[in-house]
Amino acid sequence: MDKLKPHYGYGVSGDRFWPRPALVKQILIGLERSESLCLFGPRRTGKSSLLRECARLLREDADFTVIEINGEGMDAVASLFNQIVASLPNNNFTGFKARIDQLKMPERMYELIDIWRGKGRAGGEDAKLVTRHWASVAQAITQSIPDMESRPVLFIDELTYLCENLYDNTGRSEEVTRLLAMLREWRGEGMGMVIASSIGIRQYLRKIGVSRNHLTGCNPIHVGPLDPANARMMLAALARQEGLDWWDESIAQAVMDQSTDLLPACLQFAFKYVVAARDDARDDIEGPPFNALTIDAIFKDRIRPNFEHEFFRQFDERFGEYETVEQDAAREMFRCIVRSTRSSRSRSYDDLYDAVEGALGQEKTDAVDLSDLIRALEDDGFLIDRREQDQIAFASRLVEAWWLTRDHRRKRRRD
């Protein structure tokens, strides 16, 4: 990609999406194999952009019907059905409508189906009506999936927010259970599904008393940082787009050296501040040259206090949701990983178990399902389970930096 438009803080696709071919390929091949996929982790790691780009590419294939859902703004299941019905192509809608017409529902429900089809929305009393009859609508969709001429693929961004909003709106965890059971049933009938969330869903479901078994069969995908060569090319593409004749390899290397991690959002954020600082200093003829030392100061004064604070706050809030005994176990696992002599800073499950047992004792260790805890920490973006290598590591250098800062604060307080 020769040029890239700068952006930060929202999902993009097309010419604003920096290519991540390995991840895109993994998602598309998984969908072609009828797999369901989960992308979990903190905000600003690129999950939403991956969803949008994969949806854009699938729309070019007549064999797929693409449905995109953003759960962050949804607080009723009517909105979910609304977008699904509006997204169905005519050949798929025909079978669904035939099944709907066979159901015994109030006349207003049939009117709402036509309203959704015309891109309209249902609110107020209509939304309550849909809630009372959503089992019938869900069943009609389930029965229609095997007969659809173009296979439906559902991209759900911020699934946890959808669950959270639904629970807050109804006060009933049973409604969240029904939603997840419905999605699982659709997957079982052949609907492709890619789920993403910036809040760990397993922890949230446990918090409201909902079984996490409904997520069974969703293969996790880790959205990690760019490799150094790719990161350098991304910075060069940003500089070409902005026409920066002063940008060179030494500046790019200094930015990469100072960046805590090479996530696209990290590089976009750093690029923005470095360009702004260069513009501020452009007229200062007597000032020092714009070099690695200058960039070091920019990171220290502007970038780290803003960018890292945003991520560290997320990690603090997420970690605070765990029970006390789970936090104790997680701390020992983090410390065990930090002590690793492997270049990847990773440890085996047995090493982590031994570390937790040695620090907390057998009784407390037995009180925690470490396998389940690791899966939750993976959802929350703390750890990555490299199953093929039997190694568990920090999900990113940002997590490691957060933990080292946090652990040092705890040690100072203890001292």
Disulfide bonds with the S-S distance in Angstrom:
none
